[in-house]
């Protein structure tokens, strides 16, 4: 009975109200339309959703207005149901606002993006309220609006934890209209880790946009050199833009590694590693550095102080070209051992000092040899280096240094871990001491020939 069904629409029971709505929809009775339209304001969102679906089954044009109004319902389920119902009738909205609403509700974000700037707010809201899949699609659509108004919502997402590199890509979709606002954002005074992430996104986008207007602002930001400066991202961006103005600023940061190397090649496409010692060093191009030879010495000397991946290469090559200017720095490296006391740095320094042949290295070599060093490769290297330097500098070694060498003949032992808690005492320095004493005697005899009796 129709009147009974209408009465059930006012029941306190949600289940009864939903059942009544379904019966009215199945009835096909045009009298049901008015009752359903009134029911669209029900306090329960599930009931309102059922009403929207029921109205969609009637072809009467009077149902359209309440369906369009339902696009603004405070329940997402009701809004989506209204959008689905309207599109099933071939309706995409009566104006731009409704077209955007329907497209966003149905997750047709690219359709919304084609509406341009007016879609930015709806897409940003979809990003904030959606799951991971929705967030990804909505973020991409924000960039595809090609509107600079999308910049702040995108950067706001970065502040809330969105990946800066992904944001940079999206920002680049906006195109030329994004360049000046992004430069303004780059130069804005700021603080905090989240702001650093924002700058990473801004810098990445400027690099992808490859607009020369960004070169000077990027250089200023790079030179500011504070904790919030995303240095590597700026270097990469300057490389992407490829403007020669960036060359000196990128070049002096070659020690930062592959990112700077790639950037330098892009800002100076004519660079030839075989004639550029700085670039050759940064790339670890031993062949080119050897070909450049002594003219690379100044660059190699600077490289010794960096204590990074290129330091060993610098030490090795300075030893090969026997540049005595490197001796103080190599002695420092020998004693300090690079970052964290790495004995590998000590070993390459010892080898270089041995090749250069300056007797000033003997004393620090002995000091390291007689210290608590457990690296046998280093100890053998030091032993051989001391012997070589004595042989090459007989008659020139100071008396005090010779006394230190002679003292080695007492023998030095070292304990070495060889297993799970096991320890083995290894003595090899007796041989070093005997050899050094003999060489010391020869040095004294060489300096005082009267002692030979001739």
C-alpha positions as CSV (number, residue, x, y, z in Angstrom):
1,X,0.0,0.0,0.0
2,X,1.5,3.3,-1.1
3,X,0.3,5.3,2.0
4,X,1.9,2.7,4.2
5,X,5.2,3.0,2.4
6,X,5.2,6.7,2.7
7,X,4.5,6.3,6.5
8,X,7.6,4.1,6.7
9,X,9.7,6.9,5.3
10,X,9.2,8.7,8.6
11,X,10.1,5.7,10.7
12,X,12.7,6.0,13.4
13,X,14.3,2.9,12.1
14,X,17.0,3.5,9.4
15,X,16.4,0.0,8.0
16,X,12.6,0.8,7.6
17,X,13.3,4.0,5.9
18,X,15.7,2.4,3.4
19,X,13.3,-0.4,2.7
20,X,10.5,2.2,2.0
21,X,12.8,4.0,-0.4
22,X,13.6,0.8,-2.3
23,X,9.8,0.0,-2.6
24,X,9.1,3.5,-3.9
25,X,11.9,3.1,-6.5
26,X,10.5,-0.3,-7.6
27,X,7.0,1.1,-7.8
28,X,7.7,3.4,-10.7
29,X,4.9,5.5,-9.4
30,X,5.5,9.2,-10.2
31,X,3.9,10.1,-6.9
32,X,7.0,8.7,-5.2
33,X,9.2,11.4,-6.6
34,X,8.0,14.1,-4.3
35,X,8.4,11.9,-1.2
36,X,11.9,10.8,-2.3
37,X,12.9,14.5,-2.9
38,X,11.8,15.3,0.7
39,X,13.7,12.3,2.0
40,X,17.0,13.5,0.4
41,X,17.4,15.6,3.5
42,X,17.3,12.6,5.9
43,X,19.8,12.8,8.8
44,X,21.4,9.5,7.9
45,X,23.9,9.5,5.0
46,X,23.1,5.9,4.1
47,X,19.4,6.8,3.7
48,X,20.3,9.9,1.6
49,X,22.5,7.7,-0.6
50,X,19.6,5.3,-1.2
51,X,17.4,8.3,-2.1
52,X,19.9,9.4,-4.7
53,X,20.0,6.0,-6.2
54,X,16.2,5.8,-6.2
55,X,15.7,9.1,-7.9
56,X,18.1,8.0,-10.7
57,X,15.5,5.4,-11.7
58,X,13.0,8.0,-12.6
59,X,13.2,9.8,-16.0
60,X,11.1,12.8,-14.7
61,X,13.2,16.0,-15.1
62,X,12.2,17.1,-11.6
63,X,14.7,14.7,-10.1
64,X,17.7,16.5,-11.6
65,X,17.8,19.5,-9.3
66,X,17.9,17.5,-6.1
67,X,20.6,15.2,-7.7
68,X,22.7,18.2,-8.6
69,X,22.2,19.6,-5.1
70,X,23.4,16.2,-3.7
71,X,26.8,16.9,-5.3
72,X,27.4,19.2,-2.3
73,X,26.2,16.8,0.4
74,X,28.5,16.6,3.4
75,X,28.9,12.8,2.9
76,X,31.4,11.7,0.3
77,X,29.3,8.6,-0.4
78,X,26.2,10.6,-1.2
79,X,28.3,13.0,-3.4
80,X,29.8,10.1,-5.3
81,X,26.3,8.4,-5.7
82,X,24.9,11.7,-7.1
83,X,27.8,12.0,-9.6
84,X,27.4,8.3,-10.7
85,X,23.6,8.8,-11.1
86,X,24.0,11.9,-13.1
87,X,26.7,10.5,-15.5
88,X,24.6,7.4,-16.0
89,X,22.0,9.8,-17.5
90,X,24.7,11.3,-19.7
91,X,25.0,14.5,-17.6
92,X,28.4,15.9,-16.8
93,X,27.2,19.1,-15.0
94,X,25.4,22.2,-15.9
95,X,28.4,24.5,-15.5
96,X,32.1,24.3,-15.1
97,X,31.9,24.0,-11.3
98,X,29.6,21.0,-11.5
99,X,31.7,19.4,-14.2
100,X,34.8,19.7,-12.0
101,X,32.9,18.3,-9.0
102,X,31.6,15.3,-10.9
103,X,35.0,14.6,-12.5
104,X,36.7,14.7,-9.1
105,X,34.1,12.6,-7.4
106,X,34.4,9.9,-10.0
107,X,38.3,10.2,-9.8
108,X,38.4,11.4,-13.4
109,X,41.1,13.8,-12.4
110,X,42.5,14.4,-15.9
111,X,39.0,15.6,-17.0
112,X,39.0,18.0,-14.1
113,X,42.5,19.2,-14.9
114,X,41.4,20.2,-18.4
115,X,39.2,22.8,-16.7
116,X,42.4,24.6,-15.6
117,X,42.8,26.9,-12.7
118,X,39.2,26.5,-11.4
119,X,39.9,22.8,-10.7
120,X,42.9,23.4,-8.4
121,X,40.9,23.7,-5.2
122,X,38.8,20.6,-5.8
123,X,41.9,18.6,-6.8
124,X,43.8,19.7,-3.8
125,X,40.9,18.7,-1.6
126,X,40.8,15.3,-3.3
127,X,44.6,14.9,-2.6
128,X,44.2,15.7,1.1
129,X,41.3,13.4,1.6
130,X,42.2,10.4,-0.5
131,X,44.1,7.2,-0.2
132,X,47.5,6.6,-1.8
133,X,46.2,5.8,-5.2
134,X,43.8,8.9,-5.2
135,X,46.6,11.1,-3.9
136,X,48.9,10.1,-6.7
137,X,46.4,10.8,-9.4
138,X,45.1,14.0,-7.9
139,X,48.7,15.3,-7.5
140,X,49.5,14.6,-11.1
141,X,46.3,16.4,-12.2
142,X,47.2,19.5,-10.2
143,X,50.3,19.9,-12.4
144,X,48.3,19.2,-15.5
145,X,46.0,22.2,-14.7
146,X,48.9,24.2,-16.1
147,X,48.0,26.8,-13.5
148,X,50.5,28.6,-11.2
149,X,47.7,28.5,-8.6
150,X,48.6,24.8,-8.1
151,X,52.1,25.6,-6.8
152,X,51.1,26.3,-3.2
153,X,48.8,23.2,-2.8
154,X,51.7,21.1,-4.2
155,X,54.3,22.6,-1.9
156,X,51.8,22.3,1.0
157,X,51.7,18.6,0.3
158,X,55.5,18.4,0.6
159,X,55.3,20.1,4.0
160,X,52.9,17.4,5.0
161,X,55.4,14.6,3.9
162,X,54.9,14.2,0.2
163,X,58.0,13.2,-1.6
164,X,59.9,16.3,-2.9
165,X,61.2,14.6,-6.0
166,X,57.7,13.5,-7.0
167,X,56.4,17.0,-6.3
168,X,59.2,18.5,-8.5
169,X,58.1,16.4,-11.4
170,X,54.4,17.5,-10.9
171,X,55.5,21.2,-10.6
172,X,57.3,20.9,-13.9
173,X,54.0,19.9,-15.6
174,X,52.8,23.4,-15.0
175,X,55.2,24.8,-17.5
176,X,56.7,28.3,-18.0
177,X,54.1,30.0,-15.8
178,X,55.6,28.2,-12.8
179,X,59.1,29.6,-13.2
180,X,58.8,33.0,-11.6
181,X,56.6,31.9,-8.7
182,X,59.1,29.0,-8.0
183,X,62.0,31.5,-8.0
184,X,60.1,33.6,-5.5
185,X,59.6,30.6,-3.4
186,X,63.3,29.6,-3.6
187,X,64.3,33.0,-2.3
188,X,61.8,33.2,0.5
189,X,63.4,33.3,4.0
190,X,62.5,30.1,5.8
191,X,63.4,27.6,8.5
192,X,62.8,24.0,9.5
193,X,63.3,20.6,7.9
194,X,60.0,20.7,6.1
195,X,61.1,23.9,4.4
196,X,64.2,22.2,3.2
197,X,62.0,19.5,1.6
198,X,60.0,22.3,-0.1
199,X,63.2,23.8,-1.4
200,X,64.3,20.5,-2.8
201,X,61.0,20.3,-4.7
202,X,61.3,23.8,-6.0
203,X,64.9,23.4,-7.1
204,X,64.1,20.0,-8.7
205,X,61.2,21.6,-10.7
206,X,63.4,24.5,-11.8
207,X,65.9,22.1,-13.1
208,X,63.3,20.1,-15.0
209,X,61.8,23.3,-16.5
210,X,65.3,24.2,-17.8
211,X,64.6,28.0,-17.8
212,X,67.7,30.2,-17.8
213,X,65.9,32.8,-15.6
214,X,66.5,30.4,-12.7
215,X,70.3,30.2,-13.1
216,X,71.2,33.3,-11.0
217,X,68.7,32.6,-8.2
218,X,70.0,29.0,-8.0
219,X,73.6,30.2,-7.8
220,X,72.7,32.7,-5.0
221,X,71.0,29.9,-3.1
222,X,73.9,27.6,-3.6
223,X,76.4,30.2,-2.4
224,X,74.3,31.0,0.7
225,X,75.5,27.6,2.0
226,X,73.2,27.2,5.0
227,X,71.7,24.1,6.5
228,X,68.5,24.6,4.5
229,X,70.4,24.7,1.2
230,X,69.8,21.6,-0.9
231,X,73.2,21.8,-2.4
232,X,73.2,18.6,-4.4
233,X,69.8,19.3,-5.8
234,X,70.9,22.8,-6.9
235,X,74.0,21.4,-8.6
236,X,71.8,18.9,-10.5
237,X,69.3,21.6,-11.5
238,X,72.1,23.8,-12.8
239,X,73.3,20.9,-14.8
240,X,69.9,20.3,-16.2
241,X,69.6,24.0,-17.3
242,X,73.1,23.8,-18.9
243,X,74.0,27.4,-18.6
244,X,77.8,28.2,-18.8
245,X,77.3,30.8,-16.0
246,X,77.0,28.0,-13.5
247,X,80.4,26.4,-14.5
248,X,82.7,28.0,-11.8
249,X,80.1,27.2,-9.0
250,X,79.7,23.6,-10.1
251,X,83.4,23.2,-10.7
252,X,84.4,24.1,-7.2
253,X,82.1,21.4,-5.9
254,X,83.4,18.5,-8.0
255,X,84.5,16.8,-4.8
256,X,80.8,16.2,-4.0
257,X,80.8,13.3,-6.5
258,X,78.9,12.1,-9.5
259,X,76.1,14.7,-9.4
260,X,78.6,17.5,-9.7
261,X,80.6,15.7,-12.4
262,X,77.5,15.2,-14.6
263,X,76.4,18.8,-14.0
264,X,79.8,20.2,-15.0
265,X,79.7,18.2,-18.3
266,X,76.3,19.7,-19.1
267,X,77.2,23.3,-18.3
268,X,80.4,22.9,-20.4
269,X,79.7,20.4,-23.1
270,X,83.1,21.0,-24.6
271,X,84.9,19.7,-21.6
272,X,87.4,17.0,-22.4
273,X,88.5,14.9,-19.4
274,X,91.9,14.4,-20.9
275,X,92.7,18.1,-20.6
276,X,90.8,18.9,-17.5
277,X,92.6,17.6,-14.3
278,X,89.8,18.7,-12.0
279,X,87.2,16.7,-13.9
280,X,89.6,13.8,-14.5
281,X,90.2,13.6,-10.7
282,X,86.5,13.8,-9.9
283,X,85.9,10.9,-12.2
284,X,88.9,8.9,-11.0
285,X,90.3,8.9,-14.5
286,X,93.8,7.7,-13.7
287,X,94.8,7.4,-17.4
288,X,93.9,11.0,-18.2
289,X,95.6,12.3,-15.0
290,X,98.8,10.4,-15.9
291,X,98.6,11.9,-19.4
292,X,98.3,15.4,-18.0
293,X,101.3,14.7,-15.8
294,X,103.0,17.3,-13.6
295,X,100.6,20.1,-14.8
296,X,97.9,18.4,-12.7
297,X,100.0,18.7,-9.5
298,X,98.2,21.8,-8.1
299,X,94.8,20.1,-8.4
300,X,96.2,16.9,-6.8
301,X,97.7,18.9,-3.9
302,X,94.3,20.4,-3.2
303,X,92.7,17.0,-3.4
304,X,94.9,15.7,-0.6
305,X,93.2,17.8,2.0
306,X,89.6,16.6,1.1
307,X,89.9,13.1,2.6
308,X,87.3,11.8,0.3
309,X,87.2,9.2,-2.4
310,X,89.7,11.1,-4.5
311,X,92.3,11.5,-1.8
312,X,94.0,8.1,-2.4
313,X,94.2,8.8,-6.1
314,X,95.8,12.2,-5.4
315,X,98.4,10.6,-3.1
316,X,99.2,7.9,-5.6
317,X,99.7,10.3,-8.5
318,X,101.7,12.8,-6.5
319,X,104.0,9.9,-5.5
320,X,104.3,8.9,-9.2
321,X,105.3,12.4,-10.3
322,X,107.5,12.7,-7.1
323,X,106.3,16.2,-6.2
324,X,108.0,17.1,-2.9
325,X,105.5,19.8,-2.2
326,X,103.1,17.0,-1.2
327,X,105.3,15.7,1.6
328,X,103.8,17.7,4.5
329,X,100.3,16.8,3.5
330,X,101.2,13.2,2.9
331,X,102.8,13.0,6.3
332,X,99.7,14.5,7.9
333,X,97.6,11.9,6.1
334,X,100.0,9.1,7.2
335,X,99.6,10.1,10.8
336,X,95.9,10.9,10.8
337,X,94.7,8.1,8.5
338,X,91.9,10.0,6.7
339,X,88.4,10.1,7.9
340,X,87.9,7.8,10.9
341,X,91.6,6.8,11.0
342,X,91.4,4.6,7.9
343,X,94.6,2.7,7.5
344,X,94.1,2.5,3.8
345,X,94.7,6.2,3.6
346,X,97.9,5.7,5.7
347,X,99.1,3.0,3.3
348,X,98.7,5.0,0.2
349,X,100.4,8.0,1.9
350,X,103.3,5.8,2.9
351,X,103.7,4.5,-0.6
352,X,103.6,8.0,-2.1
353,X,106.2,9.2,0.4
354,X,108.4,6.3,-0.4
355,X,108.2,7.1,-4.1
356,X,108.9,10.8,-3.6
357,X,112.0,9.8,-1.7
358,X,112.2,12.6,0.9
359,X,114.1,11.5,4.0
360,X,111.8,13.8,6.1
361,X,109.2,11.0,5.8
362,X,111.4,8.4,7.7
363,X,110.7,9.7,11.2
364,X,106.8,9.8,10.9
365,X,106.9,6.4,9.3
366,X,108.7,5.0,12.3
367,X,106.3,6.7,14.6
368,X,103.3,5.1,12.9
369,X,105.1,1.7,12.7
370,X,105.8,1.7,16.4
371,X,102.3,2.8,17.3
372,X,99.4,0.4,18.0
373,X,98.5,-0.4,14.4
374,X,97.1,-3.8,13.7
375,X,97.1,-3.5,9.8
376,X,99.9,-5.8,8.6
377,X,99.7,-4.5,5.0
378,X,100.4,-1.0,6.4
379,X,103.2,-2.3,8.6
380,X,105.0,-4.1,5.7
381,X,104.5,-1.0,3.6
382,X,106.1,1.2,6.3
383,X,109.0,-1.3,6.7
384,X,109.7,-1.3,3.0
385,X,109.3,2.5,2.8
386,X,111.8,3.1,5.6
387,X,114.3,0.8,3.9
388,X,113.9,2.5,0.6
389,X,114.2,6.0,2.0
390,X,117.3,5.1,3.9
391,X,118.9,3.6,0.8
392,X,118.1,6.7,-1.3
393,X,119.2,9.2,1.4
394,X,122.4,7.7,2.9
395,X,124.5,10.5,4.4
396,X,121.5,12.9,4.6
397,X,119.4,11.3,7.4
398,X,119.7,13.3,10.7
399,X,121.4,11.6,13.6
400,X,118.3,11.6,15.7
401,X,116.3,9.8,13.0
402,X,119.1,7.2,12.6
403,X,118.8,6.6,16.3
404,X,115.1,5.9,15.9
405,X,115.8,3.5,13.1
406,X,118.5,1.7,15.1
407,X,116.1,1.4,18.1
408,X,113.8,-0.7,15.9
409,X,116.3,-3.6,16.1
410,X,115.0,-4.4,19.6
411,X,112.1,-6.0,17.9
412,X,108.4,-5.0,17.8
413,X,105.5,-7.4,18.3
414,X,101.9,-7.0,17.6
415,X,98.9,-9.0,18.6
416,X,96.5,-9.8,15.8
417,X,92.9,-11.2,15.9
418,X,92.8,-14.4,13.8
419,X,89.5,-15.9,14.9
420,X,86.8,-16.1,17.5
421,X,88.7,-14.7,20.4
422,X,91.9,-16.4,19.5
423,X,95.1,-14.2,19.4
424,X,98.4,-14.8,17.7
425,X,101.6,-13.0,18.4
426,X,103.2,-12.2,15.1
427,X,106.8,-10.9,15.1
428,X,108.2,-9.6,11.9
429,X,109.8,-6.3,13.0
430,X,113.0,-8.0,14.2
431,X,114.0,-8.3,10.5
432,X,113.1,-4.7,10.0
433,X,115.2,-3.7,13.0
434,X,118.2,-5.7,11.8
435,X,118.0,-4.3,8.3
436,X,117.5,-0.8,9.6
437,X,120.5,-1.0,12.0
438,X,122.7,-2.3,9.2
439,X,121.6,0.5,6.9
440,X,122.1,3.0,9.8
441,X,125.6,1.7,10.3
442,X,126.3,2.1,6.6
443,X,124.9,5.6,6.7
444,X,127.2,6.5,9.6
445,X,130.2,4.9,7.9
446,X,129.3,6.8,4.7
447,X,129.2,10.1,6.7
448,X,132.5,9.3,8.6
449,X,134.8,7.4,6.2
450,X,137.7,7.6,8.8
451,X,135.9,4.9,10.8
452,X,136.7,2.4,8.1
453,X,140.4,2.7,8.9
454,X,141.2,3.9,5.4
